């Protein structure tokens, strides 16, 4: 009951703050330093790829370098954590610079569903280092690993079928259970931020599936 109340409170805060770009200083994410540094690509084709996986498939494994200097493998979480894999198109762009700071303030939601978030872009490590350093309001750091799918360029995005023809990835979410199976997919309109509420419902459903077994 306490977890449920906490989640409702967090979702209410997200509605007020995270989902409102103005709460993060306009459409520039969580830091004043973003102002003047965000490139606006304009409205893009909603989707520009063909999925290569589907719900019920085993998630393709990968190992990618993280901004922290580590190398992170999806298989590391097998039997330990559910995984939310968040692909975003590019650093220093408006929607991406709001989406991850939003996830950063709701770590409790991921904890409640025994899930870890892995953020992936096709940018190189220096670019991601500079971007994520400016992402969190008031300093600090992101609680989740940020991974570079730069080289071979977009190889992981391509495995999942979310690499666009211009070399960036779709804005996509994959929920992967502790057995390494894909349980939810959202290849989102690249111009819009995915709904946190919908993601929470997917995690809640996943938890229910495991409890019934």
KEKE-3310 file (N, C-alpha, C; in steps of 0.2 Angstrom, whole numbers, plus 5000, padded with zeros to 4 digits):
npx = (5004:5010:5020:5011:5005:5016:5020:5009:5010:5022:5019:5010:5018:5026:5017:5015:5028:5039:5033:5030:5038:5042:5045:5057:5065:5060:5061:5073:5078:5086:5094:5101:5112:5109:5102:5103:5111:5105:5100:5088:5080:5068:5051:5051:5050:5038:5041:5055:5060:5061:5055:5064:5062:5050:5037:5039:5050:5067:5078:5090:5107:5120:5135:5140:5150:5150:5146:5152:5164:5164:5160:5145:5134:5119:5116:5121:5111:5103:5092:5093:5088:5074:5074:5073:5075:5080:5080:5086:5086:5096:5109:5109:5097:5080:5068:5074:5082:5074:5067:5076:5080:5068:5066:5076:5072:5062:5067:5062:5051:5056:5064:5053:5048:5058:5068:5080:5086:5092:5100:5102:5111:5116:5127:5144:5156:5162:5153:5141:5146:5148:5134:5126:5132:5127:5113:5106:5097:5103:5115:5124:5121:5115:5106:5106:5114:5122:5124:5134:5131:5139:5150:5153:5143:5128:5125:5118:5105:5102:5101:5089:5081:5078:5085:5087:5086:5094:5104:5102:5094:5077:5065:5063:5056:5060:5054:5061:5061:5067:5072:5076:5067:5058:5045:5037:5035:5038:5039:5041:5033:5045:5045:5039:5038:5038:5024:5025:5016:5011:5022:5024:5013:5016:5027:5020:5012:5021:5026:5015:5014:5025:5022:5012:5017)
npy = (4994:5006:5008:5009:5021:5030:5029:5035:5048:5051:5050:5061:5072:5071:5074:5087:5093:5085:5082:5094:5105:5118:5117:5112:5123:5128:5121:5114:5104:5100:5111:5127:5129:5122:5131:5139:5130:5119:5110:5111:5100:5101:5096:5079:5064:5052:5039:5028:5016:4998:4986:4973:4964:4957:4957:4945:4939:4934:4946:4954:4952:4964:4973:4988:5004:5015:5031:5033:5026:5012:4996:4990:4976:4969:4956:4955:4958:4948:4937:4946:4959:4968:4976:4992:4998:5012:5020:5035:5048:5058:5067:5083:5088:5094:5086:5074:5080:5083:5071:5061:5068:5068:5054:5053:5059:5051:5039:5030:5024:5015:5007:5002:4992:4984:4987:4992:5006:5008:5020:5024:5030:5035:5043:5048:5045:5057:5067:5063:5063:5077:5082:5075:5079:5092:5090:5087:5096:5108:5102:5086:5069:5058:5043:5032:5021:5028:5024:5022:5019:5021:5015:4999:5009:5013:4999:4991:4998:4994:4980:4979:4984:4998:5008:5023:5029:5040:5038:5040:5034:5028:5035:5025:5012:4998:4985:4973:4957:4948:4936:4939:4942:4951:4961:4972:4985:5001:5010:5026:5041:5051:5064:5067:5065:5049:5043:5042:5036:5026:5018:5014:5006:4996:4990:4987:4977:4968:4965:4959:4947:4940:4938:4929:4917)
npz = (5000:5004:4994:4983:4986:4986:4973:4966:4971:4965:4952:4951:4953:4942:4932:4935:4935:4927:4915:4910:4900:4904:4917:4917:4914:4901:4884:4886:4895:4911:4915:4916:4908:4896:4888:4873:4868:4863:4849:4837:4827:4821:4815:4813:4802:4809:4812:4806:4803:4804:4815:4822:4831:4843:4855:4867:4861:4864:4871:4861:4865:4871:4872:4878:4879:4893:4899:4911:4910:4911:4904:4899:4899:4893:4897:4909:4918:4919:4928:4938:4937:4931:4915:4908:4892:4885:4870:4863:4851:4849:4857:4864:4859:4859:4864:4869:4878:4888:4891:4898:4910:4916:4919:4928:4940:4945:4951:4961:4956:4946:4955:4963:4954:4953:4943:4931:4922:4906:4896:4879:4865:4849:4849:4852:4866:4872:4868:4874:4887:4889:4887:4897:4908:4909:4911:4923:4935:4946:4948:4952:4946:4933:4938:4931:4919:4905:4888:4874:4858:4847:4839:4832:4821:4828:4830:4840:4840:4827:4828:4836:4827:4827:4821:4812:4795:4793:4802:4816:4831:4833:4845:4857:4868:4877:4887:4897:4904:4919:4914:4902:4892:4880:4885:4883:4870:4864:4851:4848:4842:4836:4838:4850:4868:4877:4886:4904:4912:4904:4903:4916:4918:4910:4917:4929:4925:4921:4933:4939:4931:4935:4948:4948:4944)
capx = (5000:5014:5023:5006:5004:5022:5020:5004:5013:5028:5016:5007:5024:5028:5012:5016:5035:5043:5029:5029:5044:5043:5047:5064:5068:5059:5062:5080:5080:5086:5100:5102:5117:5106:5100:5108:5115:5100:5099:5081:5079:5061:5047:5053:5045:5037:5046:5059:5063:5057:5057:5067:5060:5043:5035:5040:5057:5073:5081:5097:5112:5124:5139:5142:5153:5146:5149:5156:5170:5162:5156:5138:5131:5112:5116:5123:5105:5099:5091:5094:5084:5070:5077:5070:5080:5078:5084:5084:5089:5103:5111:5108:5091:5075:5064:5079:5085:5068:5065:5080:5080:5062:5067:5080:5068:5058:5071:5058:5047:5060:5065:5047:5047:5065:5070:5085:5085:5098:5099:5106:5111:5122:5132:5150:5156:5163:5147:5137:5149:5146:5127:5124:5134:5122:5107:5103:5096:5107:5121:5123:5122:5110:5107:5106:5120:5121:5128:5136:5130:5142:5154:5150:5138:5121:5124:5113:5099:5100:5099:5082:5076:5076:5090:5084:5090:5099:5109:5100:5089:5071:5064:5060:5057:5059:5054:5064:5061:5073:5073:5079:5062:5055:5038:5034:5039:5035:5043:5037:5034:5051:5044:5036:5041:5034:5021:5028:5011:5010:5028:5023:5008:5019:5031:5016:5009:5026:5027:5010:5015:5030:5019:5007:5020)
capy = (5000:5012:5009:5012:5028:5033:5029:5040:5054:5053:5052:5067:5076:5070:5078:5094:5095:5082:5082:5101:5107:5124:5116:5111:5129:5128:5114:5113:5100:5102:5115:5133:5128:5120:5137:5141:5124:5114:5110:5109:5097:5102:5090:5073:5058:5049:5033:5027:5010:4992:4982:4966:4960:4958:4955:4937:4937:4936:4953:4954:4955:4969:4976:4995:5008:5019:5038:5031:5022:5005:4993:4987:4971:4968:4950:4956:4959:4942:4934:4951:4965:4970:4982:4997:5000:5018:5023:5042:5049:5062:5072:5091:5090:5096:5081:5070:5083:5082:5064:5057:5071:5066:5048:5054:5061:5046:5032:5026:5020:5009:5003:4998:4987:4980:4988:4997:5009:5009:5024:5022:5034:5033:5048:5046:5046:5064:5071:5061:5066:5084:5082:5072:5084:5098:5087:5087:5103:5109:5097:5079:5065:5053:5037:5026:5021:5031:5020:5024:5015:5025:5011:5000:5014:5011:4992:4989:5000:4990:4973:4979:4987:5005:5013:5026:5029:5045:5036:5040:5029:5030:5036:5018:5009:4990:4982:4966:4954:4945:4931:4942:4942:4957:4961:4978:4989:5007:5014:5032:5047:5054:5071:5067:5061:5044:5044:5039:5032:5020:5014:5011:5001:4990:4988:4984:4971:4963:4962:4954:4941:4936:4936:4924:4911)
capz = (5000:5004:4987:4978:4987:4984:4965:4964:4972:4960:4945:4951:4953:4935:4928:4936:4933:4922:4909:4908:4898:4907:4924:4916:4910:4894:4881:4886:4900:4918:4917:4912:4903:4890:4884:4867:4866:4860:4841:4835:4821:4818:4815:4809:4801:4815:4812:4800:4804:4804:4820:4821:4837:4845:4862:4868:4859:4869:4869:4858:4870:4868:4877:4876:4883:4897:4900:4917:4909:4912:4899:4901:4895:4895:4900:4917:4923:4919:4934:4944:4937:4924:4911:4903:4888:4882:4865:4861:4844:4848:4862:4863:4855:4864:4867:4872:4884:4893:4893:4903:4916:4919:4922:4933:4946:4947:4952:4965:4951:4944:4961:4965:4950:4952:4936:4930:4916:4902:4891:4873:4859:4844:4850:4855:4873:4873:4867:4880:4894:4890:4887:4903:4914:4909:4911:4930:4938:4952:4948:4953:4940:4932:4942:4927:4914:4898:4884:4867:4852:4842:4834:4825:4822:4828:4829:4844:4838:4821:4831:4838:4822:4828:4818:4806:4789:4794:4807:4823:4833:4835:4852:4858:4875:4878:4894:4896:4911:4922:4910:4896:4887:4879:4887:4880:4865:4862:4846:4849:4838:4838:4840:4857:4874:4879:4893:4910:4915:4900:4905:4923:4917:4907:4922:4934:4922:4921:4940:4940:4928:4939:4955:4946:4942)
cpx = (5004:5017:5018:5005:5010:5022:5015:5006:5018:5024:5013:5012:5026:5024:5013:5023:5038:5039:5028:5036:5046:5046:5055:5068:5067:5060:5069:5082:5081:5091:5099:5107:5115:5104:5105:5112:5111:5099:5092:5081:5073:5057:5050:5048:5044:5041:5049:5063:5058:5059:5059:5066:5053:5042:5035:5046:5062:5076:5088:5102:5116:5129:5141:5146:5149:5150:5154:5162:5169:5160:5150:5135:5124:5112:5118:5117:5101:5098:5091:5089:5080:5074:5073:5075:5077:5082:5081:5088:5096:5103:5110:5102:5085:5071:5069:5081:5080:5067:5069:5080:5073:5062:5071:5077:5063:5061:5066:5053:5050:5062:5059:5046:5053:5068:5076:5084:5092:5097:5104:5105:5116:5127:5138:5151:5158:5157:5142:5139:5147:5138:5124:5126:5130:5115:5103:5103:5100:5113:5119:5124:5116:5111:5107:5112:5118:5126:5128:5136:5134:5146:5154:5144:5131:5120:5119:5106:5097:5098:5091:5078:5074:5081:5087:5088:5095:5104:5108:5095:5082:5070:5060:5061:5056:5059:5056:5064:5067:5076:5076:5074:5059:5047:5034:5038:5035:5040:5039:5038:5040:5051:5041:5039:5036:5030:5024:5022:5010:5016:5027:5018:5011:5023:5026:5013:5015:5027:5021:5011:5020:5027:5015:5010:5023)
cpy = (5006:5013:5012:5019:5033:5034:5034:5047:5056:5054:5059:5073:5077:5075:5085:5097:5092:5083:5089:5103:5113:5123:5114:5117:5129:5121:5112:5108:5103:5107:5122:5133:5125:5126:5139:5135:5118:5115:5107:5106:5098:5096:5085:5068:5054:5043:5031:5021:5004:4988:4975:4962:4961:4956:4947:4935:4938:4942:4951:4956:4960:4971:4983:4999:5013:5026:5037:5028:5015:5002:4989:4982:4970:4961:4950:4956:4953:4939:4939:4956:4965:4976:4986:5000:5006:5021:5030:5043:5052:5066:5079:5092:5090:5090:5076:5073:5085:5075:5061:5061:5069:5059:5048:5056:5056:5039:5028:5022:5014:5005:4999:4992:4983:4981:4993:5000:5010:5014:5024:5027:5032:5038:5045:5048:5053:5068:5069:5063:5073:5085:5080:5076:5090:5096:5088:5094:5103:5104:5090:5075:5060:5046:5031:5027:5024:5028:5023:5019:5018:5020:5004:5005:5012:5003:4989:4991:4996:4983:4973:4982:4994:5010:5016:5027:5035:5044:5037:5035:5032:5031:5030:5016:5002:4989:4975:4963:4951:4939:4933:4942:4949:4957:4967:4982:4995:5011:5020:5036:5050:5061:5072:5063:5055:5045:5039:5034:5026:5015:5010:5006:4995:4986:4984:4978:4966:4960:4957:4947:4937:4934:4930:4917:4908)
cpz = (5000:4997:4983:4980:4985:4976:4963:4965:4967:4953:4945:4950:4945:4931:4929:4934:4927:4915:4906:4906:4902:4914:4923:4913:4903:4891:4881:4892:4907:4920:4913:4907:4896:4885:4879:4865:4863:4853:4840:4828:4817:4818:4810:4807:4807:4817:4806:4800:4804:4810:4818:4826:4839:4852:4862:4865:4865:4866:4867:4864:4867:4874:4874:4881:4887:4898:4907:4916:4909:4905:4901:4897:4898:4899:4908:4921:4923:4926:4940:4943:4930:4921:4907:4899:4884:4877:4864:4855:4845:4854:4859:4858:4860:4867:4872:4879:4890:4896:4899:4910:4920:4922:4928:4940:4949:4948:4956:4961:4949:4949:4963:4961:4949:4945:4936:4923:4912:4896:4885:4868:4855:4844:4853:4862:4875:4873:4873:4886:4894:4891:4894:4909:4915:4911:4918:4933:4944:4953:4949:4947:4939:4936:4937:4922:4908:4893:4877:4862:4846:4836:4837:4825:4822:4828:4833:4842:4832:4823:4833:4833:4823:4825:4812:4800:4789:4799:4814:4824:4833:4843:4854:4865:4874:4885:4893:4903:4913:4918:4903:4890:4886:4880:4885:4876:4864:4857:4845:4843:4840:4840:4847:4862:4876:4885:4898:4912:4911:4902:4912:4923:4915:4913:4928:4931:4922:4928:4942:4937:4932:4945:4954:4945:4948)
residu = (UNK:UNK:UNK:UNK:UNK:UNK:UNK:UNK:UNK:UNK:UNK:UNK:UNK:UNK:UNK:UNK:UNK:UNK:UNK:UNK:UNK:UNK:UNK:UNK:UNK:UNK:UNK:UNK:UNK:UNK:UNK:UNK:UNK:UNK:UNK:UNK:UNK:UNK:UNK:UNK:UNK:UNK:UNK:UNK:UNK:UNK:UNK:UNK:UNK:UNK:UNK:UNK:UNK:UNK:UNK:UNK:UNK:UNK:UNK:UNK:UNK:UNK:UNK:UNK:UNK:UNK:UNK:UNK:UNK:UNK:UNK:UNK:UNK:UNK:UNK:UNK:UNK:UNK:UNK:UNK:UNK:UNK:UNK:UNK:UNK:UNK:UNK:UNK:UNK:UNK:UNK:UNK:UNK:UNK:UNK:UNK:UNK:UNK:UNK:UNK:UNK:UNK:UNK:UNK:UNK:UNK:UNK:UNK:UNK:UNK:UNK:UNK:UNK:UNK:UNK:UNK:UNK:UNK:UNK:UNK:UNK:UNK:UNK:UNK:UNK:UNK:UNK:UNK:UNK:UNK:UNK:UNK:UNK:UNK:UNK:UNK:UNK:UNK:UNK:UNK:UNK:UNK:UNK:UNK:UNK:UNK:UNK:UNK:UNK:UNK:UNK:UNK:UNK:UNK:UNK:UNK:UNK:UNK:UNK:UNK:UNK:UNK:UNK:UNK:UNK:UNK:UNK:UNK:UNK:UNK:UNK:UNK:UNK:UNK:UNK:UNK:UNK:UNK:UNK:UNK:UNK:UNK:UNK:UNK:UNK:UNK:UNK:UNK:UNK:UNK:UNK:UNK:UNK:UNK:UNK:UNK:UNK:UNK:UNK:UNK:UNK:UNK:UNK:UNK:UNK:UNK:UNK:UNK:UNK:UNK:UNK:UNK:UNK)
# end
